Amino acid sequence: MSATQSLEVELPRDSSGFIRRQCPSCQRIFKTRPSRFDARALHRRLVTLFPFENPHEGYESVPAWTCFYCGHQADADEWLVREHVAYLESLARGLANHVRYEQLAHVSRTLGQNPRPTFVAVAPEALPEGMPDEPEDLRPIHLVCCSDEVKALWDWDGPFYCPRCGAHHGGLSGRQQVHLEFIQE
């Protein structure tokens, strides 16, 4: 990998522009609109996986998000689905192999200074392609608190939470619950 190459990584979106998330606690899947912190969350995860990077450099904070289903709160980089994490792990391994190759190939490029190398650098495999496309498999739900939409499981009708602000909402069963208190004077 030469110094002039760049690499862009982004989370896949469905046809409506939503990104799949997975709760680190209950493991349920839901989708949100892209966040301005998605790139930072991907960077944070790559920094933890890539052994040649100094983790304290460029480690920017990310907001805490809330699980739509169980209300669990965690940093934005904890909401990646298994497929996203597997891709990032593969990418980190590939980047590490490319860096290692460049370090070892330096000896071949400077044979005039060291005419008897004891090894031959083997070119690494190509970096993995992008993440798989995102299917249209969840239903949209409008959130009044943040005036946003989330996509959730089709069979979910229980109470839920806003992933961004954490506000608790009643169930989706269509029944409205009203608490009345009568005061006698």
Secondary structure as GFF3:
##gff-version 3
##sequence-region A 1 185
A	DSSP	beta_strand	19	22	.	.	.	ID=ss1
A	DSSP	beta_strand	29	32	.	.	.	ID=ss2
A	DSSP	alpha_helix	38	49	.	.	.	ID=ss3
A	DSSP	beta_strand	64	66	.	.	.	ID=ss4
A	DSSP	beta_strand	73	75	.	.	.	ID=ss5
A	DSSP	three_ten_helix	76	78	.	.	.	ID=ss6
A	DSSP	alpha_helix	82	109	.	.	.	ID=ss7
A	DSSP	beta_strand	139	143	.	.	.	ID=ss8
A	DSSP	beta_strand	148	152	.	.	.	ID=ss9
A	DSSP	beta_strand	160	161	.	.	.	ID=ss10
A	DSSP	beta_strand	168	169	.	.	.	ID=ss11
###
